[in-house]
Amino acid sequence: MTENPFFSLIIWADKTNTMYFRDTLSSIAEQDFKSYEVIIMDQNPFGEIQRIAGEFFPEGGRLNYRQLKKSEGRAYALNVGLHFARGEYFMIIGQHDRISPDALSKYMEVIEDGEKKIRRSWDGTVTEVRTEPEVLYCDMDEIRGEDRVNPHFKGGFNKWLLMQDNYIGEFICLKKSLCRRVGFFREGLNDADIYEYLLRCVMENAVFCHVPILLFHRRMMEVND
């Protein structure tokens, strides 16, 4: 792995189902784009998560494991993860979810291509401007048991729709420089922390970009899982 990975994949582990957690790490280890690090913020009490993560990422430098000293929720864990992340982009992945093997490479293609915008000057001249995306999101489906169901194709960024509902979801990718502008996640918001962060990104005029491929698979947990 390169000394400075391009992506930092941040996972908050809490009340973790180890079977599904292994599935998550397996999907990361299978990525065809290798410039990434895995940052695990562990809130479980027994240290088993570190051992499992080491099985998937034994090589030096890929895994950054942290046992959290406080049980303060997801926003606190993500803030600690952002502090240690070295990548140009931070990606938040749920502890039981999966990403497709080409997820990082597809994101990289979109980042390199940039977000296209058309500008018209006062004299009617049309120019095409490409800016580097700051918030990226992709299409998704759900994992229920052994099946993948309910595909969700999100479409291009819609500011007004986002202000009504978080249609983007919680699997997001953030540019490091944007995080410096927006700041940390606000603790104490429980499950609304990521949505509130996206709204602050809108207020900062962040460049949102839709990756139009189904790359994220959210596991829907059963009551007994």
N, C-alpha and C positions, 0 to 999 in steps of 0.2 A: 504494500500500500504506500501511496505517496505520503510525504511528511505532512502536507497540508491537504487533507481530503476535501473534495468539492461539496459533498453532502454530509451533514450530521443528522443521523436518524435517532430521534429522542423517544424513548419508551418509558412510560411511568408504569411500574409494576406494583400492584396492590391487590391483595386477596386473589392472587394469581392462580388460575387453573394451569398447572404445569404442562398438561398434554397440549392444550391449545397454545400455550406460550412457546413450546417447542415448534409448533406448526408456524407460528409467526416468525421465529428466528430462522427456520428453514427457508421461508420465502425470501428473507433478506439475504441469506448466504448464497442463494441461487441467482442473485442479480448478475446480469451480464456486464454492467458498468461497475467497476471495482473501486472507484475513487470515493470511498465513503467510510465513515466511522459509525459505530453503534454506541449510543450513550444510554445506559440503563439506570434509571432512578428507582431504586428498590425500597419499597415501604413494607415488604414482608419481613417477618421476624426471624426466620431460621437460616438464612444464607443459602438456601437451595437454588435460588435464582442465579446467583453468581456462578455456581458449579455448572448449571445447565448452559448458561451463556458461554462459558469457557469451552464447552464441548463443540460449539458451533464456530467460535472465533478464537482459536488457540494461538494464532499468530500475534506477535507483539504489535501494538499500535492500533489495531482495528477496534478493540473493545475498550470502552471506558465505563467501568462499573462503579456506582456510588451507592453505598448504604445510607439512606437518609436517617438523620438523627432525630428528626421531628416528623410527626404525622400531621401534616398541615394541608393535605389535599393535592389535587392535580396541578393547580396553578403554581403552588410553591415548588413542586417537583420540576415542572417545566422551566421555571426561572433558574433553578439550580443547574438544570441541563444546559440552558442557554449560556450560562456563565462559563461552562467548561467546553462548549462546542467550538470546534476549530474550522468548520466548513464555511463555504461561501453562502450556502443555503441550509436552513434548518427544516427538517421534515418531522412532523409529529405522527407517530404510528401507535395505534391502540395495542395493548399487550396481547390481545387474542385475535387480532385481525391479520389479513394477508395482503401482500402486494404481488403483482405479476412479475415474472422473471425479468421483463424488459422495462419495468416501471422507471427506474433511474435513468436508463438510456433514453427513453422517450421524453422524460422531463428535460434531460440535457439537450436534446434536439430542439425543443421548444425554446429553451433559454438561449441557445446559440442563434436561433432564427430571430428571436425578439418579437415583441408585440408591435404589429403594424398599425400605424395611425395615419390618417389622411388629413393634411392641413391645407386650407385655402387662404391665400393672402388677399389683401384688399383689392388687388387687380385681377383676381380670379385665377391666379396661378395655383396649380395643384401640386403638392409635393408629398412624397411618402416618407414618413419618419419611423424608424424602428427604435424602440426603447427596450431595455432589459426588464423582463418581468420581475415583480417584487413579491407578488402573492400568486401561487399556482395551485390549481385544483383540477381534479380529473373526474371522469365518470366512474360509477361504482355499482356494485350489486351487494347482495347479502348472502352469507353462508348460514344455512339452517340444517344442522346435522351434517349429512354428506352432500347436500345439494346447494347449488348456487341459484338464487332466485331474485326476483324483483330488481332487474336492472334499472338504473337511474341515470339517464342521459341529461346532463345539466345545461348545456348550451353556453353561449358566451356570457361574459360578465354583465349582470344587471344590477346596478346600484340600488334601484328602488325596490326590487324584489328582495335583495339582501337585507334592506332596512326593515322589511316586514317579517322575514323568516330566514334562518340560516340554511338556505338551499345548498350552500357550498359544502357543509358538513365539517367534520373535525379532522379529517385527513388533509392537512394543509402543508404547503412548503413556503417558507418565508426567506427572503433575502436578508443577509446579515445587516447590511446598511439600513434597511427599513426598520429592523428591530431596534437599531440605535436611535432612530427617530421616534418610534412609537413607544418604546420602553418595554417594561416587563409585563407579564400577565398579572391581572389584579386578583389577589388572593381573597378568599371569602365569598366568591361568586358561585361556588360549587360547579354545576354542569354548564353554566353560562359563560365560563371564562374565555373559551375560544371564540364564541360568538361575539362577545364584547370586544375582544381583541381585533376581530375582523372589522367591526364598526369603527374602531379607532384608526385602522388602516385606511378606511374610506375617508375619514376626516383628514388624513395626511395626504390625500390624493395619490395613494399607492397605485402602481400599475398592476392590475389583476389580469391573469391570463388563464384561460381554460385549456387544458390538455384534453383534446377530444377523443380519448381512448378509455376503455374500461380497464383500469389498472388497479383499482382498490376493491378489496373484498371484506366487507364488515361482518364479523361474526356476531350473530344474534344469539345471546346466551339463553339457555333454557333455565327454568326455575331450579332444577337440581344440579346444574353445572357448577 
